[in-house]
């Protein structure tokens, strides 16, 4: 290179940032490195340029994310130091700097570059990042499933069919990944149709003929991002494979290695766990505390937890989630009425022919692609029939959206899932009433010959005295009429379903009189 040759450092930098494989030709590699050291802009500026030129930015609830312009449509967190699934922006910039400049950037340069990009992203538009399942940005009848693959390959599910594709980085849904987002196999359309795959499903998971349609409906409901779904409660006698069946059911959409978990130690931990994964599975429950019961109810319908943001005095962080929930257990004991109305027991039958765990999971992994394909085939049929099914369904229970989906599934398969769902809901009524000795005593008294023919009227104090005479030593009994009133108010829907109505009129000079009547 002659002395008269000019060297445009800015142009060289732009070329390197725009095309990392491109390199200017120099007569001597040592001379190249020397000139680059002397003329190259600071590392922080090079890193910032990489971040600006190769990523677009969006914010969700104030949290900034970077999305590669060239795809895949996977959000990269700006502020994380490291991220096990997608890599943080800090890690991505380091990798691309090494590939471009054959050197390692300093930690201070990385910190300066990320801070600059964070500041520039203040002007980024608000947008959604989705975990595992997403609605289509343009067509409300279409949903998407993230397969958790590095290339961003996903499934687009529409009423006219499902396709394997990669979402557009600008127009399609943008995925968020975490450690709990496992990789799914590429789905395959079963040669014998969804019926053949469902037969394999029934061989792997010991659901009864009645509960199998409910389990399939629950998985299909998990493919719709904002649908309130009942809590799948896998129950059965000891040795029915509840934990294994739970892992397999969750694994259909979360990956074979998706773990079941123990209940979180605190409500804050519950929020962190729920927001990090799509399905929230809890294993081997023997009881459900009041706090956990309320948290589970909120997870079904949607919840948000706020807390003080790190390194901030007056800002907050927000964790919002609405999740499919799965529980396993032999008997969870007393269940609150609100939780019972959101639960769907799935009875497992006794296993007559046992297999080794290696053989069982080997069969599951081999069947997984076609099981997923069959579920997607059913999803297409259900998505197409949902509007007509909603019009056709006259009576709606508490979980109305799920009932519509279940009715659509019955219409396209010939199953009787909705009838089975109503039966499980009715069975939970006595679980609620039996969970509190005082409500069980009221039910037994009201339905007995000793109950007055025309009904009963009196104060809550009189009712407390009357029912206390029916109590047994050691039972959890309300100590005061006020506590009794609160418990009866919570159990009122369950009591009404058994024909027992409690009416509390307004107070007058004779005191607050309650009326209890029984209807057939």
C-alpha positions as CSV (number, residue, x, y, z in Angstrom):
1,X,0.0,0.0,0.0
2,X,1.5,3.3,-1.0
3,X,2.0,6.3,1.2
4,X,-0.5,8.3,-0.8
5,X,-3.3,5.8,-0.2
6,X,-5.9,7.1,2.1
7,X,-7.6,5.2,4.9
8,X,-11.2,6.0,5.7
9,X,-11.7,4.5,9.2
10,X,-15.4,5.3,9.3
11,X,-16.1,3.7,5.9
12,X,-14.2,0.6,7.0
13,X,-16.1,0.4,10.2
14,X,-19.4,0.7,8.4
15,X,-18.4,-2.1,6.0
16,X,-17.4,-4.3,8.9
17,X,-20.6,-3.7,10.8
18,X,-22.9,-4.2,7.8
19,X,-21.1,-7.3,6.6
20,X,-19.1,-9.1,9.3
21,X,-17.5,-11.5,6.8
22,X,-16.2,-8.7,4.6
23,X,-12.6,-7.6,5.0
24,X,-10.6,-4.8,3.3
25,X,-7.5,-6.2,1.4
26,X,-4.2,-5.2,2.9
27,X,-0.7,-6.0,1.8
28,X,0.3,-7.2,5.2
29,X,-1.9,-8.6,8.0
30,X,0.3,-7.0,10.7
31,X,-0.1,-3.6,9.0
32,X,-3.8,-4.2,9.0
33,X,-3.9,-4.8,12.7
34,X,-1.7,-1.8,13.4
35,X,-3.9,0.5,11.3
36,X,-7.0,-0.8,12.9
37,X,-5.6,-0.2,16.4
38,X,-4.6,3.3,15.4
39,X,-7.7,4.3,13.4
40,X,-10.5,2.1,14.7
41,X,-13.3,3.8,16.7
42,X,-13.5,2.8,20.4
43,X,-14.9,-0.7,21.1
44,X,-18.0,0.7,22.8
45,X,-18.9,2.6,19.6
46,X,-18.4,-0.5,17.5
47,X,-20.5,-2.6,19.8
48,X,-23.2,0.1,19.8
49,X,-23.2,0.2,16.0
50,X,-23.6,-3.6,15.9
51,X,-26.6,-3.3,18.3
52,X,-28.2,-0.5,16.3
53,X,-27.7,-2.0,12.8
54,X,-28.7,-5.6,13.5
55,X,-31.5,-5.3,16.0
56,X,-34.8,-3.5,16.3
57,X,-36.1,-2.7,19.8
58,X,-39.4,-2.9,21.6
59,X,-40.6,-2.6,25.2
60,X,-43.1,-4.6,27.1
61,X,-44.3,-3.1,30.4
62,X,-41.2,-0.9,30.2
63,X,-38.7,-3.8,29.9
64,X,-36.6,-3.4,26.7
65,X,-35.9,-6.3,24.3
66,X,-33.9,-6.5,21.1
67,X,-35.1,-8.5,18.1
68,X,-32.7,-9.4,15.2
69,X,-33.8,-7.7,12.0
70,X,-33.0,-10.9,10.0
71,X,-34.7,-13.2,12.4
72,X,-35.5,-15.4,14.2
73,X,-38.3,-13.5,15.9
74,X,-37.0,-14.2,19.4
75,X,-36.7,-11.4,21.9
76,X,-33.3,-10.9,23.5
77,X,-33.3,-9.1,26.9
78,X,-31.2,-6.0,27.2
79,X,-30.6,-5.8,30.9
80,X,-29.8,-9.4,31.7
81,X,-26.1,-10.3,32.3
82,X,-26.6,-13.8,30.9
83,X,-29.6,-15.8,29.6
84,X,-29.6,-19.5,29.3
85,X,-32.0,-19.8,26.4
86,X,-31.6,-16.8,24.0
87,X,-28.4,-15.3,25.2
88,X,-28.6,-11.7,26.6
89,X,-27.8,-8.7,24.3
90,X,-24.5,-8.5,26.1
91,X,-23.6,-12.0,25.0
92,X,-24.9,-11.5,21.5
93,X,-22.8,-8.3,21.0
94,X,-19.7,-10.1,22.4
95,X,-20.2,-13.0,19.9
96,X,-20.7,-10.7,16.9
97,X,-17.7,-8.5,17.9
98,X,-15.5,-11.6,18.1
99,X,-16.7,-12.8,14.7
100,X,-16.2,-9.4,13.1
101,X,-13.0,-8.2,14.6
102,X,-11.3,-11.4,15.8
103,X,-10.8,-9.9,19.2
104,X,-12.5,-9.8,22.6
105,X,-14.2,-6.6,23.7
106,X,-13.6,-5.3,27.2
107,X,-16.2,-5.5,29.9
108,X,-16.3,-1.7,30.2
109,X,-16.9,-1.3,26.5
110,X,-19.8,-3.8,26.7
111,X,-21.3,-2.1,29.6
112,X,-21.1,1.3,27.9
113,X,-22.6,-0.1,24.7
114,X,-25.5,-1.8,26.4
115,X,-26.2,1.3,28.5
116,X,-26.3,3.4,25.4
117,X,-28.6,1.0,23.6
118,X,-30.8,0.8,26.7
119,X,-31.0,4.6,26.6
120,X,-31.8,4.7,22.9
121,X,-34.6,2.0,23.4
122,X,-36.5,4.5,25.6
123,X,-38.1,5.7,22.3
124,X,-38.9,2.1,21.2
125,X,-42.6,1.2,20.7
126,X,-44.5,-0.9,23.2
127,X,-45.0,-4.4,21.9
128,X,-45.9,-7.9,23.0
129,X,-43.5,-10.8,23.6
130,X,-45.1,-14.2,23.9
131,X,-44.2,-17.3,25.8
132,X,-44.9,-20.5,23.9
133,X,-48.3,-19.6,22.5
134,X,-49.4,-16.4,20.8
135,X,-52.3,-14.9,18.9
136,X,-51.8,-13.8,15.3
137,X,-51.3,-10.0,15.1
138,X,-53.8,-9.7,12.2
139,X,-56.2,-12.7,12.3
140,X,-58.0,-13.4,15.7
141,X,-58.9,-16.9,14.4
142,X,-55.2,-17.9,14.1
143,X,-52.9,-18.9,16.9
144,X,-49.2,-19.7,17.0
145,X,-47.1,-22.3,18.9
146,X,-43.4,-21.8,19.5
147,X,-41.5,-25.0,19.1
148,X,-38.6,-23.7,21.2
149,X,-36.1,-24.2,18.5
150,X,-33.0,-22.0,17.9
151,X,-34.1,-21.1,14.4
152,X,-37.5,-19.8,15.7
153,X,-39.5,-22.4,13.7
154,X,-43.1,-22.3,14.8
155,X,-46.6,-23.6,14.0
156,X,-49.3,-21.4,12.6
157,X,-52.7,-22.9,13.5
158,X,-55.6,-21.6,11.5
159,X,-59.2,-22.9,10.8
160,X,-58.0,-24.0,7.3
161,X,-54.9,-25.9,8.5
162,X,-51.6,-25.8,10.4
163,X,-48.2,-25.0,8.8
164,X,-44.6,-25.1,10.0
165,X,-43.1,-21.6,9.4
166,X,-40.9,-18.9,10.9
167,X,-42.7,-15.8,12.1
168,X,-41.8,-12.5,10.4
169,X,-39.4,-10.6,12.7
170,X,-41.4,-7.4,12.2
171,X,-45.0,-8.5,11.6
172,X,-45.3,-11.9,13.3
173,X,-45.4,-12.8,17.0
174,X,-42.2,-12.3,18.9
175,X,-41.2,-15.1,21.2
176,X,-39.8,-14.8,24.7
177,X,-37.7,-17.8,26.0
178,X,-36.7,-19.0,29.4
179,X,-35.1,-22.1,30.9
180,X,-38.6,-23.6,31.2
181,X,-39.3,-23.3,27.4
182,X,-38.1,-26.7,26.1
183,X,-37.6,-27.7,22.5
184,X,-40.5,-29.6,20.8
185,X,-40.1,-32.0,18.0
186,X,-41.3,-31.1,14.5
187,X,-44.9,-32.2,14.4
188,X,-45.9,-35.0,12.0
189,X,-49.3,-35.7,10.5
190,X,-50.2,-39.2,11.6
191,X,-50.8,-41.6,8.6
192,X,-54.0,-42.9,10.1
193,X,-55.4,-39.5,11.1
194,X,-55.8,-38.1,14.6
195,X,-57.8,-41.2,15.6
196,X,-54.8,-43.4,15.3
197,X,-52.6,-41.1,17.3
198,X,-55.2,-40.7,20.0
199,X,-55.2,-44.5,20.4
200,X,-51.5,-44.3,21.0
201,X,-52.1,-41.5,23.5
202,X,-54.5,-43.7,25.4
203,X,-52.0,-46.5,25.6
204,X,-49.3,-44.2,27.1
205,X,-51.5,-42.3,29.6
206,X,-53.9,-44.3,31.7
207,X,-56.9,-42.0,31.4
208,X,-60.4,-43.5,31.6
209,X,-62.7,-43.5,28.6
210,X,-64.5,-40.6,30.3
211,X,-61.5,-38.5,31.2
212,X,-59.5,-38.9,28.0
213,X,-61.6,-36.3,26.0
214,X,-61.2,-33.9,28.9
215,X,-57.4,-34.3,28.9
216,X,-57.2,-33.7,25.1
217,X,-59.5,-30.6,25.5
218,X,-57.2,-29.2,28.2
219,X,-54.2,-29.5,25.9
220,X,-56.1,-27.8,23.1
221,X,-57.1,-25.0,25.4
222,X,-53.5,-24.5,26.3
223,X,-52.9,-23.7,22.6
224,X,-55.1,-20.6,22.9
225,X,-53.2,-17.8,24.6
226,X,-55.9,-15.9,26.6
227,X,-58.4,-18.7,27.3
228,X,-59.3,-19.3,30.9
229,X,-58.8,-23.1,31.4
230,X,-59.8,-25.3,34.3
231,X,-57.0,-26.7,36.4
232,X,-56.3,-30.2,35.3
233,X,-56.2,-32.3,38.5
234,X,-54.7,-35.8,37.9
235,X,-55.9,-38.1,40.6
236,X,-56.3,-41.8,41.3
237,X,-55.2,-44.4,43.7
238,X,-51.6,-45.1,44.5
239,X,-49.7,-46.6,41.6
240,X,-51.8,-45.1,38.8
241,X,-48.8,-43.1,37.4
242,X,-50.1,-39.6,38.3
243,X,-46.6,-38.0,38.2
244,X,-45.5,-39.7,35.0
245,X,-48.8,-39.0,33.3
246,X,-48.6,-35.4,34.4
247,X,-45.1,-35.0,32.9
248,X,-46.2,-36.6,29.7
249,X,-49.3,-34.4,29.4
250,X,-47.2,-31.2,30.1
251,X,-44.4,-32.5,27.9
252,X,-46.7,-32.5,24.8
253,X,-46.4,-28.7,24.7
254,X,-43.4,-28.0,26.9
255,X,-40.9,-30.7,25.8
256,X,-40.1,-34.1,27.1
257,X,-37.8,-32.9,29.9
258,X,-40.4,-30.4,31.3
259,X,-40.3,-31.0,35.1
260,X,-43.2,-31.1,37.5
261,X,-42.6,-28.8,40.5
262,X,-43.4,-28.5,44.1
263,X,-45.6,-25.6,45.3
264,X,-43.6,-22.4,45.6
265,X,-42.5,-21.3,49.1
266,X,-44.1,-17.9,48.7
267,X,-46.6,-16.0,46.6
268,X,-43.7,-14.0,45.1
269,X,-42.0,-17.2,44.1
270,X,-45.3,-18.4,42.6
271,X,-45.4,-15.3,40.4
272,X,-41.8,-15.7,39.2
273,X,-42.3,-19.4,38.4
274,X,-45.7,-18.8,36.7
275,X,-44.3,-16.0,34.5
276,X,-41.2,-18.0,33.4
277,X,-43.0,-21.0,31.9
278,X,-46.2,-21.6,29.9
279,X,-47.7,-24.5,31.8
280,X,-47.6,-24.4,35.6
281,X,-47.5,-28.0,36.9
282,X,-47.4,-29.0,40.6
283,X,-46.8,-32.5,41.7
284,X,-48.0,-34.7,44.5
285,X,-50.1,-32.2,46.5
286,X,-51.6,-33.5,49.7
287,X,-53.3,-30.2,50.7
288,X,-53.9,-26.7,49.3
289,X,-53.4,-23.7,51.6
290,X,-55.7,-20.7,51.4
291,X,-52.9,-18.6,49.9
292,X,-52.0,-21.2,47.2
293,X,-55.7,-21.7,46.5
294,X,-56.1,-18.0,45.7
295,X,-52.9,-17.9,43.7
296,X,-54.1,-20.8,41.6
297,X,-57.5,-19.1,40.9
298,X,-55.7,-15.9,39.8
299,X,-53.3,-17.9,37.5
300,X,-56.3,-19.4,35.7
301,X,-58.0,-16.1,35.0
302,X,-54.9,-13.8,34.9
303,X,-52.8,-12.1,37.5
304,X,-50.1,-9.5,37.8
305,X,-47.6,-9.1,40.6
306,X,-45.7,-5.9,41.2
307,X,-42.6,-5.3,43.3
308,X,-39.9,-2.7,43.7
309,X,-37.6,-2.6,40.7
310,X,-34.0,-3.4,41.4
311,X,-31.8,-0.3,42.0
312,X,-34.9,1.9,42.2
313,X,-36.7,3.7,44.9
314,X,-40.0,4.5,43.2
315,X,-40.2,2.2,40.1
316,X,-41.9,-1.2,40.0
317,X,-41.4,-4.4,38.1
318,X,-44.5,-6.3,36.8
319,X,-44.9,-10.0,36.4
320,X,-48.2,-10.8,34.6
321,X,-49.4,-14.2,33.6
322,X,-52.4,-16.4,32.7
323,X,-51.4,-20.0,32.6
324,X,-52.7,-23.6,32.1
325,X,-52.3,-25.3,35.5
326,X,-51.9,-29.0,36.2
327,X,-51.9,-30.6,39.7
328,X,-51.3,-34.2,40.7
329,X,-52.3,-35.9,44.0
330,X,-54.3,-38.7,45.6
331,X,-56.5,-36.3,47.7
332,X,-55.8,-32.6,48.2
333,X,-58.3,-32.5,51.0
334,X,-60.6,-29.5,51.6
335,X,-61.1,-27.3,48.5
336,X,-62.4,-23.7,48.5
337,X,-65.5,-23.2,46.4
338,X,-63.7,-20.7,44.1
339,X,-61.0,-23.2,43.4
340,X,-63.4,-26.1,43.0
341,X,-65.3,-24.2,40.2
342,X,-62.0,-23.9,38.3
343,X,-60.8,-27.5,38.8
344,X,-61.3,-30.5,36.5
345,X,-60.5,-33.8,38.1
346,X,-59.0,-36.3,35.6
347,X,-59.2,-39.8,37.1
348,X,-56.5,-42.3,36.1
349,X,-57.3,-46.0,36.0
350,X,-55.2,-48.7,37.6
351,X,-52.3,-49.8,35.4
352,X,-52.7,-53.5,34.5
353,X,-49.5,-53.9,32.5
354,X,-46.5,-52.1,33.7
355,X,-43.4,-51.2,31.7
356,X,-40.0,-50.0,32.7
357,X,-39.5,-46.2,32.8
358,X,-36.9,-46.5,29.9
359,X,-39.4,-48.4,27.7
360,X,-42.3,-46.1,28.6
361,X,-40.4,-42.8,27.9
362,X,-38.8,-44.3,24.8
363,X,-42.3,-45.0,23.4
364,X,-43.4,-41.5,24.4
365,X,-40.5,-39.8,22.6
366,X,-41.1,-41.9,19.5
367,X,-44.8,-41.0,19.5
368,X,-44.4,-37.4,20.4
369,X,-44.1,-35.9,16.9
370,X,-47.3,-37.7,15.7
371,X,-49.1,-36.9,19.0
372,X,-48.3,-33.3,18.5
373,X,-49.4,-33.5,14.9
374,X,-52.7,-35.1,15.9
375,X,-53.4,-32.4,18.5
376,X,-52.7,-29.8,15.8
377,X,-55.1,-31.5,13.4
378,X,-57.8,-31.5,16.1
379,X,-57.0,-27.8,16.9
380,X,-57.7,-26.9,13.3
381,X,-61.1,-28.7,13.4
382,X,-62.0,-27.1,16.7
383,X,-60.9,-23.6,15.7
384,X,-63.1,-23.8,12.6
385,X,-66.1,-25.1,14.5
386,X,-65.8,-22.7,17.6
387,X,-68.2,-20.0,16.3
388,X,-70.9,-22.5,15.5
389,X,-70.3,-24.4,18.7
390,X,-70.6,-21.2,20.8
391,X,-74.0,-20.5,19.1
392,X,-75.2,-24.0,19.7
393,X,-74.3,-24.2,23.4
394,X,-77.3,-23.0,25.4
395,X,-76.1,-23.4,29.0
396,X,-72.7,-22.0,30.1
397,X,-70.9,-23.1,33.3
398,X,-68.4,-21.0,35.2
399,X,-65.5,-21.9,32.8
400,X,-67.6,-20.8,29.8
401,X,-64.8,-20.4,27.2
402,X,-63.5,-23.9,27.9
403,X,-67.0,-25.3,27.7
404,X,-67.4,-23.8,24.2
405,X,-64.1,-25.4,23.1
406,X,-65.1,-28.7,24.7
407,X,-68.4,-28.6,22.9
408,X,-66.6,-27.9,19.6
409,X,-64.3,-30.9,20.3
410,X,-67.3,-33.1,20.9
411,X,-68.9,-32.0,17.6
412,X,-65.9,-32.8,15.5
413,X,-65.0,-36.1,17.3
414,X,-68.3,-37.5,18.5
415,X,-67.0,-37.6,22.1
416,X,-69.1,-36.8,25.2
417,X,-66.5,-34.5,26.9
418,X,-68.9,-31.7,27.9
419,X,-71.2,-34.2,29.7
420,X,-68.2,-35.6,31.5
421,X,-67.1,-32.1,32.4
422,X,-70.5,-31.2,34.0
423,X,-70.3,-34.5,36.0
424,X,-66.8,-33.6,37.4
425,X,-68.1,-30.2,38.4
426,X,-71.1,-31.7,40.1
427,X,-68.8,-34.1,42.0
428,X,-66.7,-31.3,43.3
429,X,-69.7,-29.8,45.0
430,X,-69.7,-32.4,47.8
431,X,-65.9,-32.1,48.0
432,X,-66.4,-28.4,48.8
433,X,-69.2,-29.1,51.4
434,X,-67.4,-32.0,53.0
435,X,-64.3,-29.9,53.3
436,X,-65.9,-27.8,56.1
437,X,-67.7,-29.8,58.8
438,X,-70.2,-27.0,59.4
439,X,-71.3,-26.9,55.7
440,X,-71.5,-30.7,55.7
441,X,-73.7,-30.5,58.8
442,X,-75.9,-27.9,57.3
443,X,-76.4,-29.9,54.1
444,X,-77.1,-33.1,56.0
445,X,-79.6,-31.3,58.3
446,X,-81.4,-29.5,55.4
447,X,-81.8,-32.7,53.4
448,X,-83.0,-34.8,56.4
449,X,-86.5,-35.4,57.7
450,X,-85.7,-33.2,60.7
451,X,-85.6,-30.0,58.6
452,X,-88.9,-27.9,58.8
453,X,-91.2,-28.5,55.9
454,X,-91.7,-24.8,55.2
455,X,-88.1,-23.9,55.7
456,X,-86.2,-22.4,58.6
457,X,-85.9,-18.7,59.7
458,X,-83.8,-17.3,62.5
459,X,-80.7,-15.4,63.4
460,X,-77.1,-16.5,62.7
461,X,-76.7,-16.9,66.4
462,X,-79.6,-19.3,66.5
463,X,-78.3,-21.2,63.5
464,X,-74.8,-21.4,65.1
465,X,-76.4,-23.0,68.2
466,X,-78.5,-25.4,66.2
467,X,-75.6,-26.6,64.0
468,X,-73.1,-26.8,66.9
469,X,-75.3,-29.4,68.5
470,X,-74.5,-31.6,65.5
471,X,-70.7,-31.1,65.7
472,X,-68.2,-33.7,66.9
473,X,-65.2,-33.2,69.1
474,X,-62.0,-32.2,67.3
475,X,-63.7,-30.8,64.2
476,X,-62.8,-27.4,62.9
477,X,-65.9,-25.5,63.9
478,X,-66.6,-21.8,63.6
479,X,-66.3,-20.3,67.1
480,X,-68.7,-17.4,66.5
481,X,-71.8,-16.6,64.4
482,X,-69.8,-14.1,62.4
483,X,-67.3,-16.8,61.3
484,X,-70.2,-19.1,60.5
485,X,-71.8,-16.4,58.3
486,X,-68.6,-15.9,56.4
487,X,-68.2,-19.7,55.7
488,X,-71.8,-20.1,54.6
489,X,-71.4,-17.1,52.2
490,X,-68.4,-18.7,50.6
491,X,-70.2,-22.1,50.3
492,X,-73.4,-20.6,49.0
493,X,-72.9,-21.6,45.3
494,X,-72.2,-25.2,46.4
495,X,-75.2,-25.3,48.7
496,X,-77.5,-23.9,46.0
497,X,-76.4,-26.6,43.6
498,X,-77.8,-29.1,46.2
499,X,-81.0,-27.1,46.4
500,X,-80.2,-25.4,49.7
501,X,-80.9,-21.6,49.5
502,X,-79.8,-19.1,52.2
503,X,-81.4,-15.7,52.1
504,X,-80.2,-12.9,54.3
505,X,-82.6,-9.9,54.4
506,X,-81.7,-6.5,55.5
507,X,-81.5,-5.8,59.3
508,X,-84.6,-4.5,61.2
509,X,-85.6,-3.9,64.8
510,X,-86.1,-7.7,65.3
511,X,-82.5,-8.4,64.2
512,X,-81.1,-9.9,61.0
513,X,-83.2,-12.9,60.1
514,X,-81.9,-15.6,57.7
515,X,-84.1,-17.9,55.8
516,X,-83.1,-21.4,54.7
517,X,-85.2,-23.3,52.2
518,X,-84.8,-26.5,50.2
519,X,-85.9,-27.0,46.6
520,X,-86.1,-30.2,44.8
